[in-house]
Structures are given as structure tokens and as C-alpha cells.
């Protein structure tokens, strides 16, 4: 997400990304995440939610995300089994 998005959307993305990293690390994997130089708005959003993660059933939730879908997505059951 670019820094032009709403601050709350940037915060939500930061929490989802952090949760995804934690989930992958707990499974012994290091996710490959593309990055670019963050805008000040992105830095501010990350700072506001630093350390916050999503949990489900007492464990870090699996929170994959994608940049674009061209308006269509498949059910998660078809992608993740």
C-alpha cells in the first residue's frame, strides 16, 4: 500500500503484515516480502500499531494479503485447502 491510503487502512495493513511475518516465523519460515522506501504516512501508521498482531484461537492468525485482484478473488478454501 502506498502512503496515500487512509491512515487507518495503513495501520490495518501494518498489523496484517506483522501478523503474517510472525505466523511464518513460528512455522520456521522466513517470508519473502518486497519492500520499498516507506512514506512518512506509512512510518507513522506502523509506529502507531507497533507490536500489535492478530490472533485466532490463542495463536497468531494466518493473514496473507495481496496487492490487487482485478476485482475478483477465489474462495480461501480453493487457495489454502
PERA-V927818 format. One record per backbone hydrogen bond with DSSP energy under -0.5 kcal/mol. CO is the residue of the C=O (numbers start at 1). NH is the residue of the N-H. If there is no record, write none. Layout:
((CO;NH) (CO;NH))
This chain:
((2;5) (6;10) (7;11) (8;12) (9;13) (10;14) (11;15) (12;16) (13;17) (14;18) (15;19) (16;20) (17;21) (18;22) (19;23) (20;24) (21;25) (22;26) (23;27) (24;29) (25;28) (29;31) (31;33) (32;34) (39;43) (40;44) (41;45) (42;46) (43;47) (44;48) (45;49) (46;49) (46;50) (47;50) (49;52) (54;61) (56;59) (59;56) (61;63) (69;72) (75;78) (75;79) (76;79) (76;80) (77;81))
